[in-house]
Amino acid sequence: DWNMPDFMEEAIGRIRSEVGTDEVILGLSGGVDSSVAAALIHRAIGEQLTCVFVDNGLLRLNEAKQVMDTFSRNLGVKVIHVDAGKEFLGHLQGVADPEQKRRIIGREFVEVFQREAARIANARWLAQGTIYPDVIESAGGKTKKAHTIKSHHNVGGLPDTLHLKLLEPLRELFKDEVRELGLTLGLPHDMVYRHPFPGPGLGVRILGEVKYEYAELLRRADAIFIEELRASGWYEKASQAFAVFLPVKSVGVMGDGRTYDYVVALRAVKTEDFMTAHWVELPYTLLARISNRIVNEVRGINRVVYDISGKPPATIEWE
Ligand code: XMP
């Protein structure tokens, strides 16, 4: 029997004795696992930790600012903010195939991260937010998709080239324990109870070729959707919710004029393990409010649809 404050103190002691006076680097994504790992390691070794946050241009509205505010401003963690949006979008130009997009985004991430990590003198350790289910997954029976997920999340291949030792202080914890530890460390509730966000980000929520203009429209539509879900209490009832940008134009009317603009699809699912999922039966009044707000506030979108497909046969993401 153990409790979280005790586990935290023990983990801090272990990190200190393992790391000594070495420098540690960590790829901070803003997701629950890397955030909790960063907060824990910072509590243990403070200035010896440097986080690298890669903005790939495919993040949600204000996401980079939120991560920087939470870690750099509030917690005093050293975070290098790499603004690599132009670089990522440049490499994605003309690419429409979902798996190819994933590969490019993954490869770019490793490249950018490596470049930044190489500049941190004396770095001896690479810290990762690996949790117990990831450990089991790697031990055997790994699916192709699971491998893709891991390779995006966990900076695959870096230890070999950078000659870094791995520091994984969350290896024994299940997701709910990671969340509890996050709260114990003082991370904001909303950060600790965030829905999962895929490594390739909006790159797989903009169908086909990714363009800056599409990403901007999707960011604003998605932010309205999430804001309304939070305000109505439906965010917690869903396991994952997001908007998808459809690069098709349809006709609409607005005031006296005819519009010919893009479509956004909304997706909200409930699931235990993300292998199967049900779409969430959001109230019509809520859907109506979200749809009205998106069409009125995001010029360039004139139609909103709700995805009523389960998994299977559909996947949770559209790509
Ligand atoms: P699907 O779409 O396969 O998604 O039903 C299941 C869960 O996995 C997430 N997902 C990804 N996560 N890299 C990630 O890090 C990926 O390439 C990726 N593809 C899907 C998805 O958001 C959902 O939670």
Boltz pocket constraint, residues with backbone or C-beta under 6 A from the ligand:
constraints:
  - pocket:
      binder: B
      contacts: [[A, 102], [A, 145], [A, 148], [A, 149], [A, 150], [A, 152], [A, 153], [A, 196], [A, 197], [A, 198], [A, 199], [A, 200], [A, 240], [A, 274], [A, 311], [A, 314], [A, 315], [A, 316], [A, 317], [A, 318], [A, 319]]
      max_distance: 6.0
